[in-house]
Amino acid sequence: MTVSLSAGGMGLGAMWGEEKALEMLREAGFTSVEIKRLDHDFLNDYYIIKKN
């Protein structure tokens, strides 16, 4: 996170959440977002995104 902040980034770190991810993907112009989760991996979401 410190590197991101020093390079002018937002400093989101690793735990920025689904809401922020969806907001940023929409702002970037992605129109199709599908979130997948794995039964054995309760910590991570996997995003399948398309820009139509």
MISE-663029 format. One record per atom (N, C-alpha, C, O): residue in one letter; y, z, x; atom name. Coordinates in steps of 0.02 Angstrom, whole numbers, plus 50000, padded with zeros to 5 digits. Layout:
BEGIN
<aa A north Y up Z east X at CA>
...
//
This chain:
BEGIN
<aa M north 49941 up 50000 east 50041 at N>
<aa M north 50000 up 50000 east 50000 at CA>
<aa M north 50063 up 50000 east 50043 at C>
<aa M north 50111 up 49966 east 50026 at O>
<aa T north 50063 up 50037 east 50097 at N>
<aa T north 50122 up 50039 east 50140 at CA>
<aa T north 50139 up 49971 east 50169 at C>
<aa T north 50197 up 49952 east 50174 at O>
<aa V north 50088 up 49933 east 50187 at N>
<aa V north 50099 up 49866 east 50214 at CA>
<aa V north 50132 up 49822 east 50161 at C>
<aa V north 50178 up 49784 east 50176 at O>
<aa S north 50109 up 49826 east 50099 at N>
<aa S north 50138 up 49788 east 50045 at CA>
<aa S north 50211 up 49804 east 50036 at C>
<aa S north 50253 up 49760 east 50030 at O>
<aa L north 50227 up 49868 east 50036 at N>
<aa L north 50297 up 49889 east 50027 at CA>
<aa L north 50340 up 49866 east 50085 at C>
<aa L north 50397 up 49845 east 50073 at O>
<aa S north 50315 up 49869 east 50145 at N>
<aa S north 50356 up 49849 east 50203 at CA>
<aa S north 50366 up 49774 east 50206 at C>
<aa S north 50413 up 49750 east 50238 at O>
<aa A north 50322 up 49736 east 50173 at N>
<aa A north 50329 up 49662 east 50172 at CA>
<aa A north 50363 up 49638 east 50108 at C>
<aa A north 50361 up 49579 east 50092 at O>
<aa G north 50394 up 49684 east 50071 at N>
<aa G north 50430 up 49665 east 50010 at CA>
<aa G north 50386 up 49661 east 49948 at C>
<aa G north 50408 up 49637 east 49896 at O>
<aa G north 50323 up 49685 east 49953 at N>
<aa G north 50278 up 49683 east 49897 at CA>
<aa G north 50290 up 49740 east 49848 at C>
<aa G north 50336 up 49780 east 49857 at O>
<aa M north 50249 up 49742 east 49796 at N>
<aa M north 50258 up 49791 east 49743 at CA>
<aa M north 50224 up 49858 east 49758 at C>
<aa M north 50236 up 49907 east 49723 at O>
<aa G north 50181 up 49861 east 49808 at N>
<aa G north 50148 up 49923 east 49826 at CA>
<aa G north 50100 up 49947 east 49772 at C>
<aa G north 50099 up 50007 east 49757 at O>
<aa L north 50062 up 49902 east 49743 at N>
<aa L north 50018 up 49920 east 49687 at CA>
<aa L north 49957 up 49960 east 49709 at C>
<aa L north 49931 up 50000 east 49670 at O>
<aa G north 49934 up 49951 east 49770 at N>
<aa G north 49874 up 49985 east 49792 at CA>
<aa G north 49813 up 49958 east 49758 at C>
<aa G north 49815 up 49902 east 49731 at O>
<aa A north 49759 up 49995 east 49758 at N>
<aa A north 49696 up 49971 east 49731 at CA>
<aa A north 49686 up 49989 east 49658 at C>
<aa A north 49643 up 49960 east 49625 at O>
<aa M north 49724 up 50035 east 49632 at N>
<aa M north 49713 up 50060 east 49564 at CA>
<aa M north 49771 up 50044 east 49518 at C>
<aa M north 49804 up 50090 east 49493 at O>
<aa W north 49784 up 49980 east 49506 at N>
<aa W north 49842 up 49963 east 49465 at CA>
<aa W north 49826 up 49951 east 49393 at C>
<aa W north 49872 up 49943 east 49353 at O>
<aa G north 49764 up 49949 east 49373 at N>
<aa G north 49745 up 49951 east 49303 at CA>
<aa G north 49744 up 49884 east 49267 at C>
<aa G north 49776 up 49836 east 49288 at O>
<aa E north 49706 up 49883 east 49213 at N>
<aa E north 49697 up 49823 east 49173 at CA>
<aa E north 49762 up 49799 east 49141 at C>
<aa E north 49776 up 49739 east 49140 at O>
<aa E north 49803 up 49845 east 49117 at N>
<aa E north 49865 up 49825 east 49083 at CA>
<aa E north 49911 up 49788 east 49130 at C>
<aa E north 49939 up 49735 east 49112 at O>
<aa K north 49920 up 49813 east 49191 at N>
<aa K north 49963 up 49781 east 49240 at CA>
<aa K north 49933 up 49714 east 49262 at C>
<aa K north 49970 up 49665 east 49272 at O>
<aa A north 49868 up 49712 east 49270 at N>
<aa A north 49835 up 49649 east 49290 at CA>
<aa A north 49846 up 49596 east 49237 at C>
<aa A north 49864 up 49539 east 49254 at O>
<aa L north 49836 up 49612 east 49173 at N>
<aa L north 49846 up 49564 east 49119 at CA>
<aa L north 49919 up 49541 east 49115 at C>
<aa L north 49933 up 49482 east 49105 at O>
<aa E north 49965 up 49587 east 49124 at N>
<aa E north 50036 up 49570 east 49123 at CA>
<aa E north 50053 up 49521 east 49179 at C>
<aa E north 50087 up 49471 east 49168 at O>
<aa M north 50029 up 49535 east 49239 at N>
<aa M north 50044 up 49492 east 49296 at CA>
<aa M north 50010 up 49424 east 49290 at C>
<aa M north 50038 up 49373 east 49310 at O>
<aa L north 49950 up 49422 east 49263 at N>
<aa L north 49915 up 49358 east 49254 at CA>
<aa L north 49951 up 49316 east 49202 at C>
<aa L north 49958 up 49255 east 49212 at O>
<aa R north 49976 up 49346 east 49148 at N>
<aa R north 50014 up 49308 east 49098 at CA>
<aa R north 50079 up 49282 east 49129 at C>
<aa R north 50096 up 49224 east 49118 at O>
<aa E north 50113 up 49323 east 49167 at N>
<aa E north 50175 up 49302 east 49200 at CA>
<aa E north 50163 up 49245 east 49249 at C>
<aa E north 50208 up 49203 east 49260 at O>
<aa A north 50104 up 49243 east 49278 at N>
<aa A north 50087 up 49189 east 49325 at CA>
<aa A north 50064 up 49126 east 49290 at C>
<aa A north 50049 up 49076 east 49323 at O>
<aa G north 50059 up 49127 east 49223 at N>
<aa G north 50043 up 49068 east 49186 at CA>
<aa G north 49970 up 49058 east 49168 at C>
<aa G north 49950 up 49005 east 49145 at O>
<aa F north 49929 up 49109 east 49178 at N>
<aa F north 49859 up 49104 east 49160 at CA>
<aa F north 49852 up 49115 east 49084 at C>
<aa F north 49878 up 49164 east 49057 at O>
<aa T north 49818 up 49069 east 49051 at N>
<aa T north 49814 up 49071 east 48978 at CA>
<aa T north 49746 up 49097 east 48954 at C>
<aa T north 49741 up 49117 east 48896 at O>
<aa S north 49697 up 49096 east 48996 at N>
<aa S north 49630 up 49119 east 48976 at CA>
<aa S north 49608 up 49174 east 49025 at C>
<aa S north 49599 up 49161 east 49084 at O>
<aa V north 49599 up 49234 east 48998 at N>
<aa V north 49578 up 49290 east 49039 at CA>
<aa V north 49519 up 49324 east 49005 at C>
<aa V north 49523 up 49345 east 48948 at O>
<aa E north 49465 up 49329 east 49042 at N>
<aa E north 49405 up 49362 east 49017 at CA>
<aa E north 49388 up 49419 east 49067 at C>
<aa E north 49386 up 49407 east 49127 at O>
<aa I north 49378 up 49478 east 49041 at N>
<aa I north 49363 up 49536 east 49084 at CA>
<aa I north 49289 up 49553 east 49076 at C>
<aa I north 49264 up 49562 east 49021 at O>
<aa K north 49255 up 49556 east 49132 at N>
<aa K north 49184 up 49573 east 49133 at CA>
<aa K north 49173 up 49639 east 49169 at C>
<aa K north 49210 up 49655 east 49216 at O>
<aa R north 49124 up 49676 east 49147 at N>
<aa R north 49105 up 49738 east 49180 at CA>
<aa R north 49030 up 49738 east 49191 at C>
<aa R north 48993 up 49710 east 49151 at O>
<aa L north 49008 up 49768 east 49245 at N>
<aa L north 48937 up 49772 east 49261 at CA>
<aa L north 48912 up 49842 east 49245 at C>
<aa L north 48946 up 49892 east 49259 at O>
<aa D north 48854 up 49846 east 49216 at N>
<aa D north 48826 up 49912 east 49197 at CA>
<aa D north 48822 up 49961 east 49255 at C>
<aa D north 48835 up 50020 east 49246 at O>
<aa H north 48805 up 49937 east 49313 at N>
<aa H north 48797 up 49981 east 49371 at CA>
<aa H north 48862 up 49993 east 49410 at C>
<aa H north 48863 up 50031 east 49458 at O>
<aa D north 48916 up 49961 east 49389 at N>
<aa D north 48980 up 49966 east 49425 at CA>
<aa D north 49035 up 49986 east 49375 at C>
<aa D north 49070 up 49944 east 49348 at O>
<aa F north 49041 up 50050 east 49364 at N>
<aa F north 49088 up 50075 east 49313 at CA>
<aa F north 49160 up 50080 east 49339 at C>
<aa F north 49206 up 50095 east 49301 at O>
<aa L north 49171 up 50067 east 49403 at N>
<aa L north 49238 up 50073 east 49432 at CA>
<aa L north 49279 up 50009 east 49431 at C>
<aa L north 49340 up 50011 east 49434 at O>
<aa N north 49246 up 49952 east 49428 at N>
<aa N north 49280 up 49888 east 49437 at CA>
<aa N north 49277 up 49844 east 49375 at C>
<aa N north 49227 up 49845 east 49338 at O>
<aa D north 49330 up 49806 east 49364 at N>
<aa D north 49332 up 49753 east 49314 at CA>
<aa D north 49332 up 49687 east 49352 at C>
<aa D north 49360 up 49683 east 49407 at O>
<aa Y north 49301 up 49637 east 49323 at N>
<aa Y north 49298 up 49571 east 49354 at CA>
<aa Y north 49333 up 49522 east 49307 at C>
<aa Y north 49315 up 49516 east 49249 at O>
<aa Y north 49383 up 49488 east 49333 at N>
<aa Y north 49425 up 49444 east 49292 at CA>
<aa Y north 49405 up 49371 east 49303 at C>
<aa Y north 49402 up 49347 east 49359 at O>
<aa I north 49391 up 49337 east 49248 at N>
<aa I north 49379 up 49265 east 49249 at CA>
<aa I north 49441 up 49234 east 49217 at C>
<aa I north 49452 up 49242 east 49157 at O>
<aa I north 49479 up 49198 east 49257 at N>
<aa I north 49543 up 49173 east 49232 at CA>
<aa I north 49548 up 49098 east 49239 at C>
<aa I north 49519 up 49068 east 49285 at O>
<aa K north 49585 up 49068 east 49193 at N>
<aa K north 49595 up 48995 east 49194 at CA>
<aa K north 49668 up 48981 east 49178 at C>
<aa K north 49700 up 49014 east 49137 at O>
<aa K north 49694 up 48932 east 49211 at N>
<aa K north 49762 up 48909 east 49198 at CA>
<aa K north 49755 up 48840 east 49167 at C>
<aa K north 49741 up 48791 east 49201 at O>
<aa N north 49766 up 48836 east 49101 at N>
<aa N north 49757 up 48772 east 49065 at CA>
<aa N north 49820 up 48731 east 49066 at C>
<aa N north 49821 up 48676 east 49038 at O>
//
